[in-house]
């Protein structure tokens, strides 16, 4: 009977596993602070080389800084941590 249960539940468990992997990938993408800091660096270089105006810079910088704040709040709420290094230690 246990073998029959495993066979019948395999498709459901497989779908659940796929959704869990998708969730983990989306969360990792959402929590990518390094990508945002790289975007900020590029933004500063664009301002320095006069490729964008001060207004454009302020608008884009505000969006990126808000994203960093969202990530910090998410980590506090879900992991109970304040520091990026602590987040990586919990994943290990």
Order of alpha helices (4+ residues) and beta strands (2+ residues): alpha-alpha-alpha-alpha
